[in-house]
Amino acid sequence: MGSIIIRRIEFDLIAVGEVLLDVTVAELVPGRVSHAPVSVRAGGVPVNAALAAAAQGARTAVVGRVGSDPAAGAIRAELEAAGIEAILAVDAELPTGIFVETGEGDERAISADRGASARLSPGDIPSLEARAVLVSGHALLRDDTAPAARAALDASAAPLVAVVAAGPIGVDFHARTKGANVLFANEDEARILTGLEPREAALALAELYEVAVVTAGAAGAVAVSGTGIVIGRPSETVQSRRSGAGDAFAGVFLVALASGASLGEAINRACEAGRRALVS
């Protein structure tokens, strides 16, 4: 497949990686038929980040790979309705990836089939001209899609190039993220990378990236850059471990910082975006 041609539009954020259909089930009990709420929506790190940024008025695009199936059509329709440019290669063999989540707390369970996203290739990556580019670790840290994610980092023409540290973190993590100047990690990922708690981990990671952000769920987040260290917290505490809040945080943080907001303003806007993602 030849290179995809992207229209000359000035984007605030282009997000690259896995594009999935997210299915959230309120309750699944083995051996029992349940009648409970089920939600179906577009998902994956790039989609979650772009949706949150677009809700703030940002011009966003998502780059990924989907199947030739109804799930892909539903994703395209949701992105179009949100004003997001869908730059999606189509796989004629594999179906669109599916992510299923159920339960809360200790009862939370997840099952994921990467589907066509596992075939994301360098040929699927256009020139990425934007104020900020976000690359998902789920693509970068897996060997089959790492070449495509690396191509995205190399193709980025943006002041802010970020990686979300999701996925299998190995000893070559920082080599894989070469070219990124912003890193997002949750407290567990940051602990794997540094052996430290959030504040100290962010300080340590800021020695390798221009901006390092460590999120800590209901406790908020800490960001470190050359201008200092800031701590942000959502206006209300939401006790939930639902997936996607960190992605929403990253998308809004990048767009805010790229538009000239201070580090403190960016983290506060991002914390609110993460909170909204948990209750929406």
Secondary structure as GFF3:
##gff-version 3
##sequence-region A 1 280
A	DSSP	beta_strand	11	16	.	.	.	ID=ss1
A	DSSP	beta_strand	20	25	.	.	.	ID=ss2
A	DSSP	beta_strand	38	43	.	.	.	ID=ss3
A	DSSP	alpha_helix	45	55	.	.	.	ID=ss4
A	DSSP	beta_strand	60	67	.	.	.	ID=ss5
A	DSSP	alpha_helix	70	81	.	.	.	ID=ss6
A	DSSP	beta_strand	85	91	.	.	.	ID=ss7
A	DSSP	beta_strand	97	102	.	.	.	ID=ss8
A	DSSP	three_ten_helix	105	107	.	.	.	ID=ss9
A	DSSP	beta_strand	109	113	.	.	.	ID=ss10
A	DSSP	three_ten_helix	115	119	.	.	.	ID=ss11
A	DSSP	three_ten_helix	122	124	.	.	.	ID=ss12
A	DSSP	beta_strand	128	136	.	.	.	ID=ss13
A	DSSP	alpha_helix	137	140	.	.	.	ID=ss14
A	DSSP	alpha_helix	146	155	.	.	.	ID=ss15
A	DSSP	beta_strand	156	157	.	.	.	ID=ss16
A	DSSP	beta_strand	160	164	.	.	.	ID=ss17
A	DSSP	alpha_helix	173	176	.	.	.	ID=ss18
A	DSSP	beta_strand	182	186	.	.	.	ID=ss19
A	DSSP	alpha_helix	187	194	.	.	.	ID=ss20
A	DSSP	alpha_helix	198	205	.	.	.	ID=ss21
A	DSSP	beta_strand	211	215	.	.	.	ID=ss22
A	DSSP	three_ten_helix	217	219	.	.	.	ID=ss23
A	DSSP	beta_strand	221	225	.	.	.	ID=ss24
A	DSSP	beta_strand	228	232	.	.	.	ID=ss25
A	DSSP	alpha_helix	245	258	.	.	.	ID=ss26
A	DSSP	alpha_helix	263	279	.	.	.	ID=ss27
###
